[in-house]
Amino acid sequence: MEKMCCPNCKTNKSRFYIIDQVPRAVKLSNDIESTHEMTVDSEKDPFFAPYSGPEYRVQCGLCGTIENPEQFIKTANLN
Ligand SMILES: [Zn+2]
C-alpha cells in the first residue's frame, strides 16, 4: 500500500479505514403505492453500464473525512 496522509486534517498518516466498494446492481419498479428494489445481474442487461467507481474509498481514522484513495496518496506526496 502507498503512503497516505489525510487531505483534511493533514496530520494523520497512519490510522485509516479502507472501505471496500461492493456495488449491487438494482432495478426499481415504481408502483402507485410503493417502490420495489430488485437485485439484478447488470451484465445480462445491455442498458446497464458497468460499475466504474473506485475499488475502495478511505476514511481518516482521526477526523472522519472520506475520499478516494488518490486524494490521500496525493496529500502524502506533497509533504
Ligand atoms: Zn483527517
PDB file of the backbone (N, CA, C, O) and the ligand in Angstrom, with CONECT records:
HET     ZN  A 101       1
ATOM      1  N   MET A   1       0.836  -1.198   0.000  1.00  0.00           N
ATOM      2  CA  MET A   1       0.000   0.000   0.000  1.00  0.00           C
ATOM      3  C   MET A   1       0.878   1.258   0.000  1.00  0.00           C
ATOM      4  O   MET A   1       1.926   1.291   0.644  1.00  0.00           O
ATOM      5  N   GLU A   2       0.437   2.288  -0.728  1.00  0.00           N
ATOM      6  CA  GLU A   2       1.214   3.531  -0.814  1.00  0.00           C
ATOM      7  C   GLU A   2       1.037   4.372   0.445  1.00  0.00           C
ATOM      8  O   GLU A   2       0.082   4.194   1.202  1.00  0.00           O
ATOM      9  N   LYS A   3       1.981   5.297   0.652  1.00  0.00           N
ATOM     10  CA  LYS A   3       1.889   6.220   1.780  1.00  0.00           C
ATOM     11  C   LYS A   3       0.659   7.098   1.621  1.00  0.00           C
ATOM     12  O   LYS A   3       0.346   7.547   0.518  1.00  0.00           O
ATOM     13  N   MET A   4      -0.042   7.344   2.729  1.00  0.00           N
ATOM     14  CA  MET A   4      -1.228   8.187   2.679  1.00  0.00           C
ATOM     15  C   MET A   4      -1.181   9.223   3.798  1.00  0.00           C
ATOM     16  O   MET A   4      -0.580   9.006   4.851  1.00  0.00           O
ATOM     17  N   CYS A   5      -1.840  10.363   3.535  1.00  0.00           N
ATOM     18  CA  CYS A   5      -1.997  11.393   4.550  1.00  0.00           C
ATOM     19  C   CYS A   5      -3.365  12.022   4.333  1.00  0.00           C
ATOM     20  O   CYS A   5      -3.760  12.267   3.193  1.00  0.00           O
ATOM     21  N   CYS A   6      -4.080  12.281   5.395  1.00  0.00           N
ATOM     22  CA  CYS A   6      -5.432  12.821   5.277  1.00  0.00           C
ATOM     23  C   CYS A   6      -5.409  14.209   4.625  1.00  0.00           C
ATOM     24  O   CYS A   6      -4.686  15.089   5.092  1.00  0.00           O
ATOM     25  N   PRO A   7      -6.188  14.422   3.553  1.00  0.00           N
ATOM     26  CA  PRO A   7      -6.216  15.726   2.870  1.00  0.00           C
ATOM     27  C   PRO A   7      -6.941  16.794   3.689  1.00  0.00           C
ATOM     28  O   PRO A   7      -6.830  17.979   3.376  1.00  0.00           O
ATOM     29  N   ASN A   8      -7.671  16.407   4.718  1.00  0.00           N
ATOM     30  CA  ASN A   8      -8.414  17.385   5.523  1.00  0.00           C
ATOM     31  C   ASN A   8      -7.627  17.815   6.762  1.00  0.00           C
ATOM     32  O   ASN A   8      -7.308  18.995   6.904  1.00  0.00           O
ATOM     33  N   CYS A   9      -7.308  16.878   7.661  1.00  0.00           N
ATOM     34  CA  CYS A   9      -6.626  17.274   8.900  1.00  0.00           C
ATOM     35  C   CYS A   9      -5.110  17.339   8.714  1.00  0.00           C
ATOM     36  O   CYS A   9      -4.413  17.984   9.497  1.00  0.00           O
ATOM     37  N   LYS A  10      -4.604  16.672   7.680  1.00  0.00           N
ATOM     38  CA  LYS A  10      -3.193  16.730   7.296  1.00  0.00           C
ATOM     39  C   LYS A  10      -2.215  16.251   8.366  1.00  0.00           C
ATOM     40  O   LYS A  10      -1.004  16.413   8.213  1.00  0.00           O
ATOM     41  N   THR A  11      -2.732  15.658   9.456  1.00  0.00           N
ATOM     42  CA  THR A  11      -1.825  15.164  10.489  1.00  0.00           C
ATOM     43  C   THR A  11      -1.806  13.647  10.532  1.00  0.00           C
ATOM     44  O   THR A  11      -0.823  13.042  10.960  1.00  0.00           O
ATOM     45  N   ASN A  12      -2.892  13.037  10.090  1.00  0.00           N
ATOM     46  CA  ASN A  12      -2.992  11.583  10.186  1.00  0.00           C
ATOM     47  C   ASN A  12      -2.316  10.899   9.006  1.00  0.00           C
ATOM     48  O   ASN A  12      -2.709  11.078   7.854  1.00  0.00           O
ATOM     49  N   LYS A  13      -1.277  10.103   9.322  1.00  0.00           N
ATOM     50  CA  LYS A  13      -0.585   9.338   8.288  1.00  0.00           C
ATOM     51  C   LYS A  13      -0.616   7.847   8.573  1.00  0.00           C
ATOM     52  O   LYS A  13       0.035   7.063   7.884  1.00  0.00           O
ATOM     53  N   SER A  14      -1.385   7.452   9.605  1.00  0.00           N
ATOM     54  CA  SER A  14      -1.282   6.048   9.998  1.00  0.00           C
ATOM     55  C   SER A  14      -2.607   5.341  10.285  1.00  0.00           C
ATOM     56  O   SER A  14      -2.679   4.116  10.190  1.00  0.00           O
ATOM     57  N   ARG A  15      -3.651   6.086  10.632  1.00  0.00           N
ATOM     58  CA  ARG A  15      -4.896   5.411  11.020  1.00  0.00           C
ATOM     59  C   ARG A  15      -5.995   5.666   9.983  1.00  0.00           C
ATOM     60  O   ARG A  15      -6.478   6.788   9.830  1.00  0.00           O
ATOM     61  N   PHE A  16      -6.374   4.605   9.281  1.00  0.00           N
ATOM     62  CA  PHE A  16      -7.367   4.741   8.201  1.00  0.00           C
ATOM     63  C   PHE A  16      -8.344   3.584   8.206  1.00  0.00           C
ATOM     64  O   PHE A  16      -8.036   2.490   8.680  1.00  0.00           O
ATOM     65  N   TYR A  17      -9.524   3.842   7.673  1.00  0.00           N
ATOM     66  CA  TYR A  17     -10.459   2.774   7.334  1.00  0.00           C
ATOM     67  C   TYR A  17     -10.418   2.597   5.830  1.00  0.00           C
ATOM     68  O   TYR A  17     -10.528   3.566   5.079  1.00  0.00           O
ATOM     69  N   ILE A  18     -10.260   1.370   5.398  1.00  0.00           N
ATOM     70  CA  ILE A  18     -10.377   1.041   3.982  1.00  0.00           C
ATOM     71  C   ILE A  18     -11.804   0.571   3.759  1.00  0.00           C
ATOM     72  O   ILE A  18     -12.232  -0.424   4.344  1.00  0.00           O
ATOM     73  N   ILE A  19     -12.542   1.280   2.915  1.00  0.00           N
ATOM     74  CA  ILE A  19     -13.943   0.955   2.689  1.00  0.00           C
ATOM     75  C   ILE A  19     -14.065   0.268   1.336  1.00  0.00           C
ATOM     76  O   ILE A  19     -14.036   0.924   0.294  1.00  0.00           O
ATOM     77  N   ASP A  20     -14.197  -1.037   1.353  1.00  0.00           N
ATOM     78  CA  ASP A  20     -14.349  -1.780   0.105  1.00  0.00           C
ATOM     79  C   ASP A  20     -15.673  -1.438  -0.549  1.00  0.00           C
ATOM     80  O   ASP A  20     -16.718  -1.462   0.101  1.00  0.00           O
ATOM     81  N   GLN A  21     -15.630  -1.123  -1.820  1.00  0.00           N
ATOM     82  CA  GLN A  21     -16.855  -0.824  -2.548  1.00  0.00           C
ATOM     83  C   GLN A  21     -17.386  -2.127  -3.136  1.00  0.00           C
ATOM     84  O   GLN A  21     -16.734  -2.749  -3.975  1.00  0.00           O
ATOM     85  N   VAL A  22     -18.546  -2.529  -2.701  1.00  0.00           N
ATOM     86  CA  VAL A  22     -19.167  -3.749  -3.237  1.00  0.00           C
ATOM     87  C   VAL A  22     -20.479  -3.347  -3.884  1.00  0.00           C
ATOM     88  O   VAL A  22     -21.529  -3.406  -3.243  1.00  0.00           O
ATOM     89  N   PRO A  23     -20.435  -2.935  -5.161  1.00  0.00           N
ATOM     90  CA  PRO A  23     -21.647  -2.433  -5.794  1.00  0.00           C
ATOM     91  C   PRO A  23     -22.663  -3.543  -6.033  1.00  0.00           C
ATOM     92  O   PRO A  23     -22.316  -4.668  -6.392  1.00  0.00           O
ATOM     93  N   ARG A  24     -23.914  -3.193  -5.825  1.00  0.00           N
ATOM     94  CA  ARG A  24     -25.017  -4.128  -6.061  1.00  0.00           C
ATOM     95  C   ARG A  24     -25.933  -3.474  -7.071  1.00  0.00           C
ATOM     96  O   ARG A  24     -26.466  -2.392  -6.825  1.00  0.00           O
ATOM     97  N   ALA A  25     -26.119  -4.129  -8.210  1.00  0.00           N
ATOM     98  CA  ALA A  25     -26.987  -3.572  -9.242  1.00  0.00           C
ATOM     99  C   ALA A  25     -28.432  -3.829  -8.867  1.00  0.00           C
ATOM    100  O   ALA A  25     -28.819  -4.961  -8.576  1.00  0.00           O
ATOM    101  N   VAL A  26     -29.224  -2.773  -8.875  1.00  0.00           N
ATOM    102  CA  VAL A  26     -30.644  -2.935  -8.564  1.00  0.00           C
ATOM    103  C   VAL A  26     -31.493  -2.264  -9.642  1.00  0.00           C
ATOM    104  O   VAL A  26     -31.077  -1.315 -10.306  1.00  0.00           O
ATOM    105  N   LYS A  27     -32.677  -2.794  -9.779  1.00  0.00           N
ATOM    106  CA  LYS A  27     -33.681  -2.181 -10.643  1.00  0.00           C
ATOM    107  C   LYS A  27     -34.863  -1.815  -9.778  1.00  0.00           C
ATOM    108  O   LYS A  27     -35.298  -2.604  -8.940  1.00  0.00           O
ATOM    109  N   LEU A  28     -35.380  -0.625  -9.979  1.00  0.00           N
ATOM    110  CA  LEU A  28     -36.534  -0.181  -9.198  1.00  0.00           C
ATOM    111  C   LEU A  28     -37.781  -0.235 -10.064  1.00  0.00           C
ATOM    112  O   LEU A  28     -37.797   0.225 -11.206  1.00  0.00           O
ATOM    113  N   SER A  29     -38.817  -0.809  -9.488  1.00  0.00           N
ATOM    114  CA  SER A  29     -40.098  -0.770 -10.184  1.00  0.00           C
ATOM    115  C   SER A  29     -41.039   0.080  -9.345  1.00  0.00           C
ATOM    116  O   SER A  29     -41.266  -0.198  -8.167  1.00  0.00           O
ATOM    117  N   ASN A  30     -41.568   1.093  -9.953  1.00  0.00           N
ATOM    118  CA  ASN A  30     -42.389   2.053  -9.227  1.00  0.00           C
ATOM    119  C   ASN A  30     -43.872   1.774  -9.421  1.00  0.00           C
ATOM    120  O   ASN A  30     -44.433   1.970 -10.499  1.00  0.00           O
ATOM    121  N   ASP A  31     -44.479   1.312  -8.344  1.00  0.00           N
ATOM    122  CA  ASP A  31     -45.933   1.157  -8.343  1.00  0.00           C
ATOM    123  C   ASP A  31     -46.549   2.446  -7.818  1.00  0.00           C
ATOM    124  O   ASP A  31     -45.849   3.391  -7.455  1.00  0.00           O
ATOM    125  N   ILE A  32     -47.863   2.457  -7.789  1.00  0.00           N
ATOM    126  CA  ILE A  32     -48.543   3.654  -7.286  1.00  0.00           C
ATOM    127  C   ILE A  32     -48.265   3.835  -5.795  1.00  0.00           C
ATOM    128  O   ILE A  32     -48.015   4.947  -5.331  1.00  0.00           O
ATOM    129  N   GLU A  33     -48.313   2.710  -5.038  1.00  0.00           N
ATOM    130  CA  GLU A  33     -48.152   2.814  -3.582  1.00  0.00           C
ATOM    131  C   GLU A  33     -46.700   2.821  -3.135  1.00  0.00           C
ATOM    132  O   GLU A  33     -46.343   3.494  -2.168  1.00  0.00           O
ATOM    133  N   SER A  34     -45.864   2.069  -3.841  1.00  0.00           N
ATOM    134  CA  SER A  34     -44.515   1.915  -3.307  1.00  0.00           C
ATOM    135  C   SER A  34     -43.499   1.648  -4.421  1.00  0.00           C
ATOM    136  O   SER A  34     -43.854   1.468  -5.586  1.00  0.00           O
ATOM    137  N   THR A  35     -42.243   1.629  -4.027  1.00  0.00           N
ATOM    138  CA  THR A  35     -41.152   1.339  -4.946  1.00  0.00           C
ATOM    139  C   THR A  35     -40.487   0.040  -4.524  1.00  0.00           C
ATOM    140  O   THR A  35     -40.116  -0.125  -3.362  1.00  0.00           O
ATOM    141  N   HIS A  36     -40.335  -0.886  -5.474  1.00  0.00           N
ATOM    142  CA  HIS A  36     -39.695  -2.157  -5.162  1.00  0.00           C
ATOM    143  C   HIS A  36     -38.292  -2.183  -5.740  1.00  0.00           C
ATOM    144  O   HIS A  36     -38.036  -1.725  -6.854  1.00  0.00           O
ATOM    145  N   GLU A  37     -37.395  -2.737  -4.939  1.00  0.00           N
ATOM    146  CA  GLU A  37     -35.994  -2.844  -5.355  1.00  0.00           C
ATOM    147  C   GLU A  37     -35.683  -4.300  -5.649  1.00  0.00           C
ATOM    148  O   GLU A  37     -35.993  -5.183  -4.850  1.00  0.00           O
ATOM    149  N   MET A  38     -35.060  -4.550  -6.816  1.00  0.00           N
ATOM    150  CA  MET A  38     -34.713  -5.915  -7.172  1.00  0.00           C
ATOM    151  C   MET A  38     -33.239  -5.964  -7.550  1.00  0.00           C
ATOM    152  O   MET A  38     -32.790  -5.200  -8.405  1.00  0.00           O
ATOM    153  N   THR A  39     -32.480  -6.863  -6.914  1.00  0.00           N
ATOM    154  CA  THR A  39     -31.078  -7.036  -7.273  1.00  0.00           C
ATOM    155  C   THR A  39     -31.010  -7.767  -8.606  1.00  0.00           C
ATOM    156  O   THR A  39     -31.669  -8.792  -8.784  1.00  0.00           O
ATOM    157  N   VAL A  40     -30.220  -7.250  -9.543  1.00  0.00           N
ATOM    158  CA  VAL A  40     -30.140  -7.863 -10.876  1.00  0.00           C
ATOM    159  C   VAL A  40     -28.693  -8.088 -11.288  1.00  0.00           C
ATOM    160  O   VAL A  40     -27.772  -7.512 -10.709  1.00  0.00           O
ATOM    161  N   ASP A  41     -28.505  -8.936 -12.300  1.00  0.00           N
ATOM    162  CA  ASP A  41     -27.184  -9.146 -12.893  1.00  0.00           C
ATOM    163  C   ASP A  41     -27.031  -8.130 -14.022  1.00  0.00           C
ATOM    164  O   ASP A  41     -27.580  -8.305 -15.110  1.00  0.00           O
ATOM    165  N   SER A  42     -26.273  -7.061 -13.744  1.00  0.00           N
ATOM    166  CA  SER A  42     -26.176  -5.962 -14.712  1.00  0.00           C
ATOM    167  C   SER A  42     -25.520  -6.388 -16.026  1.00  0.00           C
ATOM    168  O   SER A  42     -25.745  -5.770 -17.066  1.00  0.00           O
ATOM    169  N   GLU A  43     -24.709  -7.445 -15.972  1.00  0.00           N
ATOM    170  CA  GLU A  43     -24.026  -7.906 -17.193  1.00  0.00           C
ATOM    171  C   GLU A  43     -25.002  -8.505 -18.200  1.00  0.00           C
ATOM    172  O   GLU A  43     -24.697  -8.597 -19.389  1.00  0.00           O
ATOM    173  N   LYS A  44     -26.171  -8.911 -17.721  1.00  0.00           N
ATOM    174  CA  LYS A  44     -27.160  -9.510 -18.624  1.00  0.00           C
ATOM    175  C   LYS A  44     -28.116  -8.464 -19.185  1.00  0.00           C
ATOM    176  O   LYS A  44     -29.001  -8.781 -19.979  1.00  0.00           O
ATOM    177  N   ASP A  45     -27.928  -7.215 -18.764  1.00  0.00           N
ATOM    178  CA  ASP A  45     -28.799  -6.130 -19.216  1.00  0.00           C
ATOM    179  C   ASP A  45     -28.002  -5.178 -20.100  1.00  0.00           C
ATOM    180  O   ASP A  45     -27.137  -4.459 -19.599  1.00  0.00           O
ATOM    181  N   PRO A  46     -28.277  -5.155 -21.410  1.00  0.00           N
ATOM    182  CA  PRO A  46     -27.466  -4.332 -22.335  1.00  0.00           C
ATOM    183  C   PRO A  46     -27.557  -2.836 -22.049  1.00  0.00           C
ATOM    184  O   PRO A  46     -26.708  -2.073 -22.509  1.00  0.00           O
ATOM    185  N   PHE A  47     -28.567  -2.404 -21.301  1.00  0.00           N
ATOM    186  CA  PHE A  47     -28.706  -0.977 -20.996  1.00  0.00           C
ATOM    187  C   PHE A  47     -28.023  -0.592 -19.689  1.00  0.00           C
ATOM    188  O   PHE A  47     -28.006   0.578 -19.306  1.00  0.00           O
ATOM    189  N   PHE A  48     -27.454  -1.599 -19.003  1.00  0.00           N
ATOM    190  CA  PHE A  48     -26.841  -1.359 -17.698  1.00  0.00           C
ATOM    191  C   PHE A  48     -25.339  -1.159 -17.886  1.00  0.00           C
ATOM    192  O   PHE A  48     -24.619  -2.105 -18.205  1.00  0.00           O
ATOM    193  N   ALA A  49     -24.872   0.069 -17.690  1.00  0.00           N
ATOM    194  CA  ALA A  49     -23.432   0.336 -17.798  1.00  0.00           C
ATOM    195  C   ALA A  49     -22.710  -0.319 -16.623  1.00  0.00           C
ATOM    196  O   ALA A  49     -23.255  -0.375 -15.521  1.00  0.00           O
ATOM    197  N   PRO A  50     -21.489  -0.816 -16.843  1.00  0.00           N
ATOM    198  CA  PRO A  50     -20.764  -1.457 -15.739  1.00  0.00           C
ATOM    199  C   PRO A  50     -20.369  -0.457 -14.649  1.00  0.00           C
ATOM    200  O   PRO A  50     -20.234   0.738 -14.912  1.00  0.00           O
ATOM    201  N   TYR A  51     -20.189  -0.950 -13.447  1.00  0.00           N
ATOM    202  CA  TYR A  51     -19.753  -0.108 -12.334  1.00  0.00           C
ATOM    203  C   TYR A  51     -18.387   0.497 -12.666  1.00  0.00           C
ATOM    204  O   TYR A  51     -17.474  -0.207 -13.095  1.00  0.00           O
ATOM    205  N   SER A  52     -18.263   1.795 -12.464  1.00  0.00           N
ATOM    206  CA  SER A  52     -16.997   2.442 -12.817  1.00  0.00           C
ATOM    207  C   SER A  52     -16.439   3.276 -11.664  1.00  0.00           C
ATOM    208  O   SER A  52     -15.547   4.101 -11.860  1.00  0.00           O
ATOM    209  N   GLY A  53     -16.966   3.057 -10.478  1.00  0.00           N
ATOM    210  CA  GLY A  53     -16.469   3.786  -9.307  1.00  0.00           C
ATOM    211  C   GLY A  53     -15.177   3.177  -8.789  1.00  0.00           C
ATOM    212  O   GLY A  53     -14.670   2.207  -9.353  1.00  0.00           O
ATOM    213  N   PRO A  54     -14.647   3.745  -7.718  1.00  0.00           N
ATOM    214  CA  PRO A  54     -13.388   3.235  -7.174  1.00  0.00           C
ATOM    215  C   PRO A  54     -13.560   1.864  -6.529  1.00  0.00           C
ATOM    216  O   PRO A  54     -14.653   1.500  -6.096  1.00  0.00           O
ATOM    217  N   GLU A  55     -12.455   1.103  -6.470  1.00  0.00           N
ATOM    218  CA  GLU A  55     -12.477  -0.218  -5.850  1.00  0.00           C
ATOM    219  C   GLU A  55     -12.674  -0.091  -4.334  1.00  0.00           C
ATOM    220  O   GLU A  55     -13.334  -0.913  -3.698  1.00  0.00           O
ATOM    221  N   TYR A  56     -12.077   0.969  -3.786  1.00  0.00           N
ATOM    222  CA  TYR A  56     -12.269   1.221  -2.363  1.00  0.00           C
ATOM    223  C   TYR A  56     -12.151   2.712  -2.083  1.00  0.00           C
ATOM    224  O   TYR A  56     -11.569   3.452  -2.877  1.00  0.00           O
ATOM    225  N   ARG A  57     -12.703   3.155  -0.956  1.00  0.00           N
ATOM    226  CA  ARG A  57     -12.543   4.520  -0.506  1.00  0.00           C
ATOM    227  C   ARG A  57     -11.835   4.485   0.841  1.00  0.00           C
ATOM    228  O   ARG A  57     -11.679   3.423   1.443  1.00  0.00           O
ATOM    229  N   VAL A  58     -11.413   5.639   1.303  1.00  0.00           N
ATOM    230  CA  VAL A  58     -10.649   5.702   2.548  1.00  0.00           C
ATOM    231  C   VAL A  58     -11.301   6.692   3.492  1.00  0.00           C
ATOM    232  O   VAL A  58     -11.698   7.784   3.087  1.00  0.00           O
ATOM    233  N   GLN A  59     -11.409   6.301   4.758  1.00  0.00           N
ATOM    234  CA  GLN A  59     -11.842   7.246   5.784  1.00  0.00           C
ATOM    235  C   GLN A  59     -10.689   7.502   6.738  1.00  0.00           C
ATOM    236  O   GLN A  59     -10.017   6.572   7.183  1.00  0.00           O
ATOM    237  N   CYS A  60     -10.464   8.786   7.051  1.00  0.00           N
ATOM    238  CA  CYS A  60      -9.451   9.160   8.024  1.00  0.00           C
ATOM    239  C   CYS A  60      -9.883   8.673   9.405  1.00  0.00           C
ATOM    240  O   CYS A  60     -11.021   8.903   9.814  1.00  0.00           O
ATOM    241  N   GLY A  61      -8.992   8.007  10.118  1.00  0.00           N
ATOM    242  CA  GLY A  61      -9.284   7.485  11.441  1.00  0.00           C
ATOM    243  C   GLY A  61      -9.289   8.566  12.518  1.00  0.00           C
ATOM    244  O   GLY A  61      -9.644   8.292  13.664  1.00  0.00           O
ATOM    245  N   LEU A  62      -8.902   9.788  12.165  1.00  0.00           N
ATOM    246  CA  LEU A  62      -8.921  10.873  13.145  1.00  0.00           C
ATOM    247  C   LEU A  62     -10.102  11.812  12.938  1.00  0.00           C
ATOM    248  O   LEU A  62     -10.885  12.033  13.863  1.00  0.00           O
ATOM    249  N   CYS A  63     -10.241  12.369  11.734  1.00  0.00           N
ATOM    250  CA  CYS A  63     -11.280  13.386  11.536  1.00  0.00           C
ATOM    251  C   CYS A  63     -12.507  12.851  10.812  1.00  0.00           C
ATOM    252  O   CYS A  63     -13.536  13.525  10.766  1.00  0.00           O
ATOM    253  N   GLY A  64     -12.416  11.654  10.247  1.00  0.00           N
ATOM    254  CA  GLY A  64     -13.594  11.044   9.650  1.00  0.00           C
ATOM    255  C   GLY A  64     -13.847  11.375   8.188  1.00  0.00           C
ATOM    256  O   GLY A  64     -14.836  10.921   7.613  1.00  0.00           O
ATOM    257  N   THR A  65     -12.950  12.173   7.570  1.00  0.00           N
ATOM    258  CA  THR A  65     -13.105  12.522   6.158  1.00  0.00           C
ATOM    259  C   THR A  65     -13.063  11.269   5.283  1.00  0.00           C
ATOM    260  O   THR A  65     -12.221  10.393   5.481  1.00  0.00           O
ATOM    261  N   ILE A  66     -13.981  11.193   4.312  1.00  0.00           N
ATOM    262  CA  ILE A  66     -13.992  10.076   3.366  1.00  0.00           C
ATOM    263  C   ILE A  66     -13.693  10.603   1.973  1.00  0.00           C
ATOM    264  O   ILE A  66     -14.373  11.509   1.491  1.00  0.00           O
ATOM    265  N   GLU A  67     -12.684  10.045   1.327  1.00  0.00           N
ATOM    266  CA  GLU A  67     -12.315  10.436  -0.036  1.00  0.00           C
ATOM    267  C   GLU A  67     -11.834   9.201  -0.785  1.00  0.00           C
ATOM    268  O   GLU A  67     -11.657   8.132  -0.202  1.00  0.00           O
ATOM    269  N   ASN A  68     -11.626   9.369  -2.093  1.00  0.00           N
ATOM    270  CA  ASN A  68     -10.990   8.314  -2.859  1.00  0.00           C
ATOM    271  C   ASN A  68      -9.517   8.237  -2.453  1.00  0.00           C
ATOM    272  O   ASN A  68      -8.943   9.240  -2.028  1.00  0.00           O
ATOM    273  N   PRO A  69      -8.896   7.048  -2.581  1.00  0.00           N
ATOM    274  CA  PRO A  69      -7.508   6.882  -2.124  1.00  0.00           C
ATOM    275  C   PRO A  69      -6.530   7.858  -2.784  1.00  0.00           C
ATOM    276  O   PRO A  69      -5.535   8.239  -2.167  1.00  0.00           O
ATOM    277  N   GLU A  70      -6.800   8.269  -4.032  1.00  0.00           N
ATOM    278  CA  GLU A  70      -5.884   9.189  -4.734  1.00  0.00           C
ATOM    279  C   GLU A  70      -5.661  10.471  -3.939  1.00  0.00           C
ATOM    280  O   GLU A  70      -4.555  11.012  -3.913  1.00  0.00           O
ATOM    281  N   GLN A  71      -6.724  10.955  -3.289  1.00  0.00           N
ATOM    282  CA  GLN A  71      -6.619  12.200  -2.515  1.00  0.00           C
ATOM    283  C   GLN A  71      -5.655  12.033  -1.342  1.00  0.00           C
ATOM    284  O   GLN A  71      -4.869  12.931  -1.041  1.00  0.00           O
ATOM    285  N   PHE A  72      -5.724  10.873  -0.684  1.00  0.00           N
ATOM    286  CA  PHE A  72      -4.848  10.606   0.462  1.00  0.00           C
ATOM    287  C   PHE A  72      -3.396  10.413  -0.001  1.00  0.00           C
ATOM    288  O   PHE A  72      -2.461  10.857   0.666  1.00  0.00           O
ATOM    289  N   ILE A  73      -3.221   9.753  -1.138  1.00  0.00           N
ATOM    290  CA  ILE A  73      -1.877   9.493  -1.671  1.00  0.00           C
ATOM    291  C   ILE A  73      -1.241  10.797  -2.150  1.00  0.00           C
ATOM    292  O   ILE A  73      -0.055  11.044  -1.929  1.00  0.00           O
ATOM    293  N   LYS A  74      -2.064  11.639  -2.818  1.00  0.00           N
ATOM    294  CA  LYS A  74      -1.581  12.925  -3.307  1.00  0.00           C
ATOM    295  C   LYS A  74      -1.101  13.815  -2.150  1.00  0.00           C
ATOM    296  O   LYS A  74      -0.057  14.462  -2.236  1.00  0.00           O
ATOM    297  N   THR A  75      -1.889  13.829  -1.072  1.00  0.00           N
ATOM    298  CA  THR A  75      -1.519  14.647   0.087  1.00  0.00           C
ATOM    299  C   THR A  75      -0.218  14.144   0.730  1.00  0.00           C
ATOM    300  O   THR A  75       0.606  14.941   1.181  1.00  0.00           O
ATOM    301  N   ALA A  76      -0.044  12.828   0.768  1.00  0.00           N
ATOM    302  CA  ALA A  76       1.186  12.264   1.355  1.00  0.00           C
ATOM    303  C   ALA A  76       2.402  12.661   0.529  1.00  0.00           C
ATOM    304  O   ALA A  76       3.484  12.875   1.075  1.00  0.00           O
ATOM    305  N   ASN A  77       2.226  12.758  -0.780  1.00  0.00           N
ATOM    306  CA  ASN A  77       3.351  13.080  -1.661  1.00  0.00           C
ATOM    307  C   ASN A  77       3.677  14.565  -1.695  1.00  0.00           C
ATOM    308  O   ASN A  77       4.743  14.954  -2.172  1.00  0.00           O
ATOM    309  N   LEU A  78       2.763  15.404  -1.191  1.00  0.00           N
ATOM    310  CA  LEU A  78       3.021  16.847  -1.136  1.00  0.00           C
ATOM    311  C   LEU A  78       3.939  17.193   0.037  1.00  0.00           C
ATOM    312  O   LEU A  78       4.683  18.172  -0.013  1.00  0.00           O
ATOM    313  N   ASN A  79       3.875  16.371   1.099  1.00  0.00           N
ATOM    314  CA  ASN A  79       4.644  16.686   2.307  1.00  0.00           C
ATOM    315  C   ASN A  79       6.045  16.077   2.264  1.00  0.00           C
ATOM    316  O   ASN A  79       6.822  16.247   3.203  1.00  0.00           O
TER     317      ASN A  79
HETATM  318 ZN    ZN A 101      -8.212  13.524   8.816  1.00  0.00          ZN2+
END
